[in-house]
Amino acid sequence: MSKKPRARRDEVPPDLQEAVDAFLAHLSLERGAAKLTTEAYESDLVRFSAHCGRAGRTNWSEVGLAEVDSWVRALDRKGHAAASLARRLSAVRSFSAHLVRVGLRRDDFTELAHGPKLRRKLPGMISAAEAAKVVSAPDTSTPQGLRDRAMLELMYGSGLRISELCSLEIQAVDAESGLVRVTGKGSKDRIVPVGETSLVALQVYLSHGRPKLVRPKTGSALFLSARGVAISRKTFWLGVKQAARRAGVSVPVKPHLLRHAFATHLLEGGADLRSIQEMLGHADIATTQIYTSVDRTALSAAHRKHHPRGRGKGL
């Protein structure tokens, strides 16, 4: 569990905390939720429980819509973004539904709660030429540069999430078949194709980069830090920023932008949405549609150029 919410546990009545802990155990052990997912739920639910405790509630049967609404309003006053509020409320909704399932509540106290209206936003756009510059930017004269080059190739070439990339193990890559086994959200595995360019970068890293990063206690992690352990997301994030600067790309480049570029460039090349959904590991096709949205301006230009009625001369 994460350390961040622990400071607020002393504000949570024992009965409230006991039910939260049981739910977190259910997420981890029975539903196989990833550690980061469980930690996010813990953070949100401990804070909500503390809010209920300060309101004088000592049992979940006493908690109602008023506590939910006042909590959301308090977070809003503190400047939390709409997406953050929606995520926190989603955690409380899931917990409330769990309380009903296990018989600790007869009704769902979040049923009438209203969350913030979200505007789904793309993480930005980067062209194929710009992506190629970023991927090629690391200094491959160093082991770390060879590692970063291979990681960038995989992220852009196979659409992996940063957490998936950093947790890869050597045995996950099948170079002969050009596939990689990825453990995604909810500990769900999927098989993703790896392009020839990515395979070459991986082979160079495995031959000339990784051996120089190995330490006595190094395990089977594919991408290693200077200390010989699995590279952290923060370290790789810094590597991406450095690569973008070296490439001279003006667009703010974050790791997720390369995943987005993977999807949009596949779509532009003619790949179907269902295939992209499977490669990205999205449970819902609607999520894939957001990531692979085409600019409305580009759509209008395409309509004017290709449709027989797109360039009318007027009535």
Secondary structure, DSSP 8 states (H G I E B T S, - for coil): --SGGGGGGGGS-HHHHHHHHHHHHIIIIIS---HHHHHHHHHHHHHHHHHHHHTT--SGGG--HHHHHHHHHHHHHTT--HHHHHHHHHHHHHHHHHHHHTTS-SS-TTTT---------------HHHHHHHHT-S-TTSHHHHHHHHHHHHHHHH---HHHHHT-BGGGEETTTTEEEEE-GGG-EEEEE--HHHHHHHHHIIIIIHHHH--TT--SBSSB-TTSSB--HHHHHHHHHHHHHHHT--S---HHHHHHHHHHHHHHTT--HHHHHHHHT-SSHHHHHHHT---HHHHHHHHHHHSTTTT----
